[in-house]
């Protein structure tokens, strides 16, 4: 068995179903300690959160909701975003073979998201200087997946959010990821059909396990 296949088969996958953000964060922190110390294997969590705004370390005041809506401040990279039903959130907690190459890890996550969208007939891309995954449209780029990562003790936490079929109106309360000149979109909106997280999950999991195996220690 090739080395990447061995690593891929050792990654633990857990579907946390519908779990409040604070509860999932506590599970992440506890798991991060166990993974970074070598007590358990690399771990990948999937979850759909109840509606919540979370703000990374670089979030500015004017990017937050102006109506007093609660925001959870977290120690990940990136700025403010929204999580909620219809959005697949993934938290890969893995020991990196090259812990200082965070950009390379983010690119691998983007690759898995791009491959997943492509399999559903969506033409997506990276945009230089902007993390995440975007629809290929030179006139009106639209963000379909966001990424915010933290690395500590050589081990990742936090992760990504793929918009499958969420209520996109929540994003109008903030400046998503600090980007004021672009829209947020979803797979359902772009495909112009109903699509569920359960339909996307097997494809996304397969692509993630393949790409994570390339970067795990």
Secondary structure by P-SEA (a helix, b strand, c coil): ccaaaaaaaabbbbccccccaaaaaaaaaaaaaaaaaccccbbbbbbccccccccccccccccccccccbbbbcccccccccccccbbbbbbbcccccccaaaaaaaaaaaaaaaaaaaacccccccccccccccccccbbbbcbbbbbccccccccccccccccccccccccccccccccbbbbccccccccccccccaaaaaaaaaaaaaaaccc
